[in-house]
Amino acid sequence: MKVNFTETVLRDANQSLIATRMPFSDFRDILETLDHAGYYSLECWGGATFDSCLRYLGEDPWERLQKIKNEVRHTKLQMLLRGQNILGYKHYPDDVVRKFVAHAAQHGIDIFRIFDALNDFRNIEVAVDEALKQGVHAQGCICYTTSPIHSIEKYGAMGKQLEALGVHSVCIKDMAGIMGPKEAYDLIKVLKKSIKIPVFLHTHSTTGLGPMTYLKAIEAGCDGIDTAISSFSGGTSQPATESLHYALKQSGYQTGLDEKMIKKVNDYFKPLKAKYASSGLLDPFVMGTETDALVYQIPGGMLSNLIAQLKAQNAIEKLDEVLSETPKVRKDLGYPPLVTPMSQMVGVQAAINVLSGERYRSISNEVKAYLRGEYGQAPGEVDAELIAKVLGEEAPITSRFADTLEPAFEAAKAKLGSLARSDEDVLSYIAFPQIAEKFFSEREERESKRITYSIVRVEEEIAV
C-alpha cells in the first residue's frame, strides 16, 4: 500500500511556527528539489499566507503562487480554502467565491482543500462546484473536534455528505492535534466503509499524539497524511516527514519519497530555522509538547499569533488565563471547531474577557456576526443569555447567509478603478480592503522609484 505525503513547510508548518512570515525569497531556491522529492502534493498557499503576504511581507500573493508554479512542474500544488470565507474572515458572495477559485486554478492550484469552520457544508457547495468546473481536485474537509455533541458516527455521516457533493477525496482536519490513535483508527475505518473516495488525515504535533495518530490511521486504511520537513516539524507544526517515511518504510508501506532529496530539503531549511529563532520570530513555546491543548484545543497557527498579540500588548503573562478561558467561550458559542476563522474569533474573545476583567463586557464584531448566524449553523446550543445580549428580540439567520449577499466583484472593480491592475487585485481588495489598498499604493511608490532610478542610470551612462 502507498501512503501519500503532503509537505506543509511552505504553508501550515510556516504558519504554525512563525505566524506565516516566511517570504518567497527564503524558499525559492529549494523549490526544484521539493518538486523532485516524490511528494503527493506541496501545500503552499491559502490559509493565512494570503493575508500575511499583503500585510507583512510586501508580496503579491497571486505573484507568489505563480512563481511557485513556474518552478514546480511535477508535483501538485495544494491550497487551504475556507469555503464561503475564501481566505478572509467573513462570508463573501457566490460571484466572488467562483472568481477566486477560478483564478487560483489558473495560477496553478491543483488541489483545493475546502472546509467550513462549523462543518456547515452549505458553505462549501459553491467552492466545490467551481473547483469541479475548473477541472481540478476538490477535497472536502471534516473539521475534527471533541465535545459532548461530536461523535465518530456524526463524522461518518459528514463523510457521506461530502461524497454526495462530488468531492474527489475527504480530509479529516485535526487542526489542534487532539485526535488520539484510537479515535483516528475508528474514524478512518468508519469512513473507508461508508465512502468510496480516498481519505486523508491532517494533524499537528502540539499534544505529542501526531505520529501515533498517523500510524493508526494508516493501519485503518488512510490514503494520505500531512507532514513537515523535520527542521520545521514538531510543536504546533506537523510530525516530521523523514520520521514518518522511515517508520512506514520499515512497516512495508510505500511513500514515493526520495530520501536523498528530502535530506537536501531539510538541510536547506535548517539555517532558516536558526535565523527565525535568533530573531525571535520562532518562539520556543510553540516548539514544545503542550498536552493542555487537549483541553483548550487551540491550533498551531492560532497559538503562535495569540502569543505575538499578547506580547504586543505587554500581556504575555496572561497567556495561561486566556488559554483557560478559551474552552469556556467555545462552550458558550455551541462548541464550534477551533479552526479559522472560529479559532481567531474564540481566541480574541477569550483574550478580551481576560484583559477587560469581565466576561463579555465587550464582544467582538465577529462574535456578534456569528451569533446573528452570518457564519452558518452553530454545531450545538449557543448560550441564550449571550444571544439575548447581542440580538435582543432579533431572530438569528437560519438560511445560508451567502444567499442574502449581493454580487460584489464588479462593484469592487469599479470602485478601485486604475488602482487595480487585474481581477486578482480586485479579489485581494475584496478579501482585505484596507490592507490591499495600502499594498497597491506602496507598490506604485516602489515601481515609481525603480523607474526614476533606471532613468537616472541611463542618463549617467549616456553622459559618460
Buried (B, 14 or more C-beta within 10 A) or exposed (E): EEBBBBBBBBBBBBBBBBBBBBBBEBBEEBBEBBBBBBBBBBBBBBBBBBBBBBBEBEBBBBEBBBBBBEBBEEBBBBBBBBBBBBBBBBBBBBBBBBBBBBBBBBBBBBBBBBBBBBBBBBBBBBBBBBBBEBEBBBBBBBBBBBBEEBEEEEBBEBBEBBBEBBBBBBBBBBBBBBBBBEBBBBBBBBBBEEBEBBBBBBBBBBBBBBBBBBBBBBBBBBBBBBBBBBBBBBBBBBBBBBBBBBBBBEEEBEBEBBBEBBBBBBEBBBEBBEEBBEEEBBBEBBBBBBEEBBEBBBBBBBBBBBBBBBEEEEBBEBBEBBBBBBBBBBBBBBBBBBBBBBBBBBBBBBBBBBBEEEBBEEBBEBBEBBBBBBBBBBBBEBBEEBBEEBBEEEEBBEEBBBEEBEEBBEEBBEEBEEBBEEBBBBBBBBBBBEBBBEBBEEBEEEEEEEEEEEEEEEEEEEEE
